[in-house]
Amino acid sequence: MEGASNGGMLYHEVQESKLCAVHCVNTVLQGPFFSEFDLAALASDLDRKERQMMLVEGGSHAGDFLSEESHNVSLDGDFSIQVLQKALEVWDLQVIPLDSPVAEPAQIDPELENAFICHLQDHWFCIRKVSGEWYNFDSLYAAPLHLSKFYLSAYLDTLKGSGWSIFLVRGNFPKECPMSSSEASNGYGQWLSPEDAERITKSCNSTNAQPQGTNWNQQSSAPFLSTEEAELLSEMEDEDLKAAIAASLMDSSPAPAPAPSPAPAQAPSPAPAQAPSPSPSPSPSPAPVPSPGLAPSPAPVPSPGLAPAPAVASPAIAHAEAGNLQNETSNSEKKNV
């Protein structure tokens, strides 16, 4: 039976050391009903009863069991499921493994239940219905995270597939907790309206902040997002992946060598219109400039004692002289005749 839970207010505890078992029990009960000292006393009582049972039954491993300090609480404050069961039995609540035959209706339709406890390695957290709405009260979150009724079943299946142990909590839940009393806060608990919880959650998501105290070495429910968050994250990752692949392909592929092609014929650009000016007289062609680094060839110097070679007449002069010689020969032959 679901309690009124203080008029719809949500009781949430933020992670302190490794006291997630304390936070889990109190969020199931929706109030600061237990401290770490209360659970430690329950753990000590369980250890005493277990030692007495081992002494009565005896056996080859009894000595090894008795030599250990505790099987129900670690030195850093982590408690066993038996301690959580004993704490909730005080309030007439039962803790049942979800995969047991008794809990089969909850496997089919978990929305009809009121609370679940989830455990993996050294982390505990509670999923609780308050005023008809489901919330994830993981102490690694800054505020309770709202879960839709449709998403609840898929979320539990995801946790089971990831190795989490899930327990169903049934019984008469406390209806009220004295919020104004001195015992209403244990130093890490807070009362929030659903609107405040939603605002805090959105603020954390907008700054991409991980839940307070998140340590990914601890197995928490933090990696599991809501459906809308998962879809948005998937779209962002897809766009980033496409951009990264495109950039990688551009960097790794060699640039193709350009194929030789004839230079396109271009029409001469028309000269800009200018005022008419007298054409300058053509300047004489400059003398050829010798190649740099090579000295100009010196004019040939005649060897001493030898006459210089006669100058060679140009072809036009030679042709004229040949014509004069032919005329003289023709006139001489006429005279002889």
C-alpha positions in Angstrom: 0.0 0.0 0.0 1.4 3.4 -1.0 1.6 6.0 1.7 0.7 9.7 1.2 4.4 10.6 1.5 3.9 14.0 3.0 1.5 15.5 0.5 3.5 14.6 -2.6 6.8 15.9 -1.4 9.9 13.9 -2.4 12.5 12.8 0.2 15.9 12.4 -1.4 19.4 11.8 0.1 22.6 12.7 -1.7 25.6 10.3 -1.6 27.7 10.5 1.6 30.8 8.3 1.7 29.6 4.7 1.0 26.3 5.0 2.8 24.2 4.3 -0.2 22.5 1.5 1.7 21.3 4.0 4.3 20.1 6.4 1.5 18.3 3.5 -0.2 16.4 2.4 3.0 15.4 6.0 3.8 14.1 6.8 0.3 12.1 3.5 0.3 10.5 4.8 3.5 10.5 8.4 2.3 12.0 9.9 5.4 15.2 10.0 7.5 14.2 6.9 9.6 17.6 5.3 9.8 21.2 6.4 10.3 24.4 4.5 9.6 24.6 3.7 13.3 21.2 2.1 13.2 22.2 -0.1 10.3 25.5 -0.9 11.9 23.7 -2.1 15.0 21.5 -4.3 12.9 24.6 -5.7 11.1 26.3 -6.4 14.5 23.2 -8.3 15.7 23.1 -10.4 12.5 26.8 -11.2 12.8 26.3 -12.4 16.4 23.4 -14.6 15.4 25.4 -16.0 12.5 28.4 -16.8 14.7 26.1 -18.6 17.2 24.6 -20.7 14.4 28.1 -21.6 13.1 29.2 -22.7 16.6 26.1 -24.9 17.0 26.4 -26.5 13.6 30.2 -26.6 13.6 32.0 -27.8 10.5 35.4 -27.5 8.9 34.9 -23.9 7.9 33.5 -22.6 11.2 36.9 -21.3 12.4 37.4 -19.3 9.2 34.0 -17.8 9.5 34.4 -16.8 13.1 37.8 -15.2 12.5 36.3 -12.5 10.2 34.9 -9.4 11.7 31.7 -9.1 9.8 29.8 -10.4 6.8 27.1 -7.7 7.0 29.0 -4.4 7.0 32.4 -3.4 5.5 34.8 -1.0 7.1 33.9 1.7 4.6 30.2 1.5 5.4 28.7 -0.9 2.8 25.9 -3.1 4.2 24.5 -6.5 3.0 21.0 -7.1 1.7 20.2 -8.9 5.0 20.7 -5.6 6.9 18.4 -3.8 4.5 15.8 -6.5 4.9 16.0 -6.3 8.7 15.7 -2.5 8.6 12.5 -2.6 6.4 11.0 -5.5 8.5 10.8 -3.0 11.4 8.2 -1.2 9.3 6.4 -4.4 8.2 7.9 -4.4 4.7 9.1 -7.4 2.8 12.1 -7.5 0.4 11.6 -10.1 -2.3 13.9 -11.0 -5.2 12.2 -9.9 -8.4 13.1 -13.2 -10.1 11.3 -15.3 -7.5 7.9 -16.9 -8.3 6.2 -14.8 -5.6 7.2 -11.6 -7.6 6.0 -12.9 -11.0 3.1 -10.3 -11.2 5.7 -7.5 -10.7 7.7 -8.9 -13.6 4.7 -8.7 -15.9 3.4 -5.3 -14.7 5.9 -3.5 -12.4 3.8 -0.3 -12.5 1.3 -1.9 -10.0 4.0 -2.1 -7.3 5.3 0.7 -5.1 9.1 0.3 -4.7 12.1 -1.6 -5.9 15.6 -1.9 -4.5 18.5 -2.2 -7.0 22.0 -3.5 -6.2 25.3 -4.0 -8.1 28.6 -4.7 -6.3 28.8 -2.0 -3.6 26.0 0.4 -4.7 22.3 0.5 -3.7 19.5 2.7 -4.9 15.7 2.8 -4.8 13.0 3.2 -7.4 9.8 4.5 -5.7 6.3 5.5 -6.5 5.2 8.7 -4.9 1.7 10.1 -5.4 1.2 7.9 -8.5 4.5 8.9 -10.2 7.7 6.9 -10.4 11.1 8.3 -9.4 14.7 7.1 -9.4 16.1 8.0 -6.0 19.7 7.1 -6.8 21.8 9.0 -4.2 24.3 9.8 -7.0 21.7 12.1 -8.5 21.3 15.7 -7.2 17.5 15.2 -7.2 15.0 12.4 -7.9 14.7 11.5 -11.6 11.2 11.1 -12.9 10.4 7.9 -14.8 7.4 7.5 -17.0 5.2 4.4 -16.5 6.0 3.2 -19.9 9.8 3.6 -19.3 9.7 1.9 -15.9 9.5 -1.7 -17.3 12.2 -1.1 -19.9 14.4 0.5 -17.3 14.1 -2.5 -15.0 14.9 -4.9 -17.9 18.0 -2.8 -18.8 19.2 -3.0 -15.2 18.7 -6.8 -15.1 20.5 -7.2 -18.4 23.4 -5.2 -17.0 23.8 -7.5 -14.0 21.9 -5.6 -11.3 20.1 -7.5 -8.6 16.5 -6.2 -8.2 14.3 -6.7 -5.2 10.6 -5.9 -4.8 9.4 -4.2 -1.6 5.9 -4.9 -0.5 3.9 -4.0 2.7 2.5 -1.1 4.5 4.7 1.9 3.8 4.8 4.8 6.3 2.2 7.4 5.5 3.8 10.5 7.0 7.2 11.6 8.3 7.4 14.7 10.6 9.2 17.1 8.3 9.3 19.9 10.9 10.9 17.8 13.7 14.5 17.8 14.6 14.9 14.3 13.3 13.6 15.3 9.8 17.1 15.7 8.5 20.2 13.6 8.9 22.6 16.1 7.2 22.3 14.7 3.7 18.5 14.5 3.2 16.2 17.0 1.6 12.6 17.5 0.8 11.8 18.6 -2.7 8.6 19.2 -4.6 8.3 17.4 -8.0 8.8 20.8 -9.7 12.0 21.5 -7.7 13.3 18.0 -8.6 12.6 18.6 -12.3 14.3 22.0 -12.2 17.4 20.6 -10.5 17.6 17.7 -13.0 17.3 20.0 -16.0 20.0 22.3 -14.5 22.4 19.4 -14.1 21.7 18.2 -17.6 22.1 21.7 -19.2 25.6 22.0 -17.7 26.5 18.4 -18.6 27.3 17.8 -15.0 27.5 14.2 -13.7 25.4 13.4 -10.7 26.9 14.7 -7.5 29.5 12.3 -6.1 29.5 10.2 -9.3 32.4 7.8 -9.4 32.3 5.5 -12.4 34.3 2.9 -10.5 31.1 2.6 -8.5 28.3 0.8 -10.3 25.5 3.3 -10.3 22.4 3.8 -12.4 23.8 7.0 -13.9 24.7 5.6 -17.3 21.1 4.9 -18.0 19.3 7.9 -19.5 15.7 8.7 -20.2 14.3 7.9 -23.6 14.4 11.6 -24.7 18.0 12.0 -23.5 19.1 8.8 -25.2 17.6 9.9 -28.5 19.1 13.3 -28.3 22.5 12.0 -27.4 22.3 9.4 -30.2 21.6 12.2 -32.8 24.5 14.3 -31.5 26.8 11.3 -31.6 25.7 10.4 -35.2 26.4 14.0 -36.4 29.8 14.1 -34.7 30.6 10.6 -36.1 29.7 11.6 -39.7 31.8 14.8 -39.4 34.8 12.9 -38.0 34.6 10.2 -40.8 34.4 12.9 -43.5 37.4 14.7 -42.0 39.4 11.5 -41.8 38.7 10.6 -45.4 39.8 14.0 -46.6 43.0 13.8 -44.6 43.9 10.2 -45.6 43.1 10.2 -49.3 46.0 11.5 -51.6 45.1 14.4 -53.8 44.7 13.3 -57.5 47.3 14.6 -60.0 45.6 17.0 -62.4 45.3 15.8 -66.0 47.1 17.9 -68.6 44.7 19.9 -70.6 45.3 22.6 -73.3 45.2 26.1 -72.1 41.9 27.6 -73.0 42.0 30.3 -75.6 41.3 33.6 -74.2 40.2 36.7 -76.0 42.6 39.6 -75.4 41.3 41.9 -72.8 40.4 45.2 -74.3 42.8 48.0 -73.3 41.2 50.7 -71.2 40.3 53.7 -73.2 42.9 56.4 -72.9 43.3 59.9 -74.2 45.3 59.9 -77.6 48.9 60.7 -77.2 51.7 61.0 -79.8 53.2 57.6 -80.6 56.7 57.6 -79.3 59.4 56.8 -81.8 60.4 53.2 -81.8 63.4 52.7 -79.6 66.3 50.7 -81.0 66.4 47.1 -80.0 68.7 46.6 -77.1 71.9 44.8 -77.6 71.7 41.2 -76.5 72.8 40.8 -72.9 75.3 38.0 -72.3 74.2 35.2 -70.0 75.2 35.9 -66.4 78.4 34.2 -65.4 79.8 34.0 -68.9 82.2 36.6 -70.2 81.7 38.0 -73.8 83.8 36.4 -76.4 86.8 38.7 -77.3 87.3 39.8 -80.9 89.9 37.6 -82.6 93.4 39.0 -82.5 95.6 38.4 -85.7 98.7 36.4 -85.1 101.9 38.4 -85.5 103.6 38.1 -88.9 100.5 37.0 -90.7 98.4 39.2 -92.9 94.9 39.6 -91.8 92.3 37.5 -93.7 90.5 39.5 -96.5 87.1 40.7 -95.7 84.3 38.7 -97.3 82.0 40.7 -99.6 78.3 40.6 -99.0 76.2 38.4 -101.4 74.7 41.4 -103.1 78.1 42.9 -104.0 79.3 39.5 -105.3 76.2 39.1 -107.5 76.8 42.6 -109.0 80.4 41.9 -109.7 79.5 38.6 -111.4 77.0 40.5 -113.6 79.6 43.1 -114.7 82.1 40.3 -115.6 79.5 38.6 -117.8 78.8 41.8 -119.7 82.5 42.4 -120.3 83.0 38.9 -121.6 80.0 39.3 -124.0 81.3 42.6 -125.4 84.8 41.2 -126.0 83.3 38.3 -128.0 81.3 40.7 -130.2 84.4 42.7 -131.0 86.3 39.6 -132.0 83.6 38.6 -134.4 
